Amino acid sequence: MERNGNIVRYTADEIEAMIARGEDRTDWARVDTTAAADIERQAAEDDSALPEGWERAAIVGLPPRKEHINLRIDTDVLRWFKDTGKGYQTRINNVLRAFVESRRHTAP
């Protein structure tokens, strides 16, 4: 186990051992007995439908490392992102990534 602030990282072997000891909170019996139709129905009832073309923005594998910088952002823009809740810095990064990717696809 590796701890970095509030983030704890486990290896696959450590996770398997935790599951074997019953230390996870997943109801595996319920998961195993849930029919595919029920899963599809639950997904359809989800409030947050995926936007059109979401698969083009998916990153396969590990995302690139992040770099610590200081960035000046207009107060109203920062407030809007903060008002969306925890993870606002990740959302800012995602918006910037989407912008960069849109430009990469249109570049000659």
C-alpha positions in Angstrom: 0.0 0.0 0.0 1.3 3.4 -0.9 -0.2 6.6 0.6 -0.1 10.0 -0.9 -2.2 12.4 1.1 -5.7 11.1 1.1 -5.1 8.8 -1.9 -4.2 5.2 -1.2 -2.9 3.0 -3.9 -3.0 -0.8 -3.9 -1.5 -3.4 -6.1 -3.7 -5.9 -7.9 -2.4 -8.6 -5.5 -3.3 -6.5 -2.5 -6.8 -5.9 -3.8 -7.3 -9.6 -4.4 -6.2 -10.4 -0.9 -8.5 -7.7 0.5 -11.5 -9.2 -1.4 -10.5 -12.7 -0.2 -10.6 -11.4 3.4 -14.0 -9.9 2.8 -12.7 -6.3 3.2 -14.6 -4.9 0.2 -18.1 -3.4 0.4 -19.4 -4.8 -2.9 -22.3 -7.2 -2.8 -20.8 -9.6 -5.3 -23.7 -12.1 -5.0 -26.1 -9.3 -6.0 -23.7 -8.3 -8.9 -23.5 -11.9 -10.1 -27.3 -12.3 -10.1 -28.2 -9.0 -11.8 -29.5 -9.7 -15.3 -28.0 -7.9 -18.2 -31.5 -6.4 -19.0 -31.6 -4.9 -15.5 -28.2 -3.3 -16.0 -29.3 -1.9 -19.3 -32.5 -0.6 -17.7 -30.6 1.0 -14.8 -28.2 2.7 -17.3 -31.1 4.0 -19.3 -32.6 5.5 -16.2 -29.4 7.3 -15.3 -29.9 11.1 -15.3 -26.5 11.8 -16.9 -26.7 10.5 -20.4 -23.4 10.4 -22.3 -23.0 13.2 -24.8 -22.8 12.4 -28.5 -19.3 11.5 -29.5 -18.0 10.9 -25.9 -15.9 7.9 -27.1 -13.7 10.2 -29.1 -12.6 11.9 -25.9 -11.8 8.7 -24.0 -8.2 8.1 -23.1 -7.1 4.5 -23.5 -4.5 3.5 -20.8 -3.0 5.8 -18.3 -3.5 9.5 -18.8 -0.3 11.7 -19.1 1.2 12.9 -15.9 0.0 16.2 -14.5 2.4 19.0 -14.0 2.0 21.5 -11.1 1.7 25.1 -12.3 0.3 28.4 -11.2 -2.4 29.6 -13.5 -4.3 32.9 -13.4 -8.0 32.4 -14.2 -10.8 35.0 -14.3 -12.7 35.0 -11.0 -16.1 34.4 -12.5 -14.8 31.4 -14.5 -13.0 29.9 -11.4 -16.2 30.5 -9.3 -18.3 28.6 -11.9 -16.0 25.6 -11.8 -15.8 25.6 -8.0 -19.6 25.8 -7.7 -19.8 22.5 -9.6 -18.3 20.8 -6.6 -15.3 18.7 -5.7 -13.0 17.9 -8.7 -13.3 21.3 -10.3 -9.6 21.3 -11.2 -10.0 18.0 -13.0 -13.0 19.5 -14.9 -10.9 22.5 -15.9 -8.2 20.2 -17.2 -10.9 18.2 -19.1 -12.2 21.4 -20.8 -8.6 22.3 -21.8 -7.9 18.8 -23.0 -11.1 18.9 -25.1 -10.1 22.2 -26.6 -6.6 20.9 -27.5 -8.0 17.7 -29.0 -10.5 19.6 -31.1 -7.6 21.6 -32.5 -5.4 18.5 -33.1 -8.2 17.0 -35.2 -8.6 20.1 -37.4 -4.9 20.7 -37.9 -3.6 20.0 -41.4 
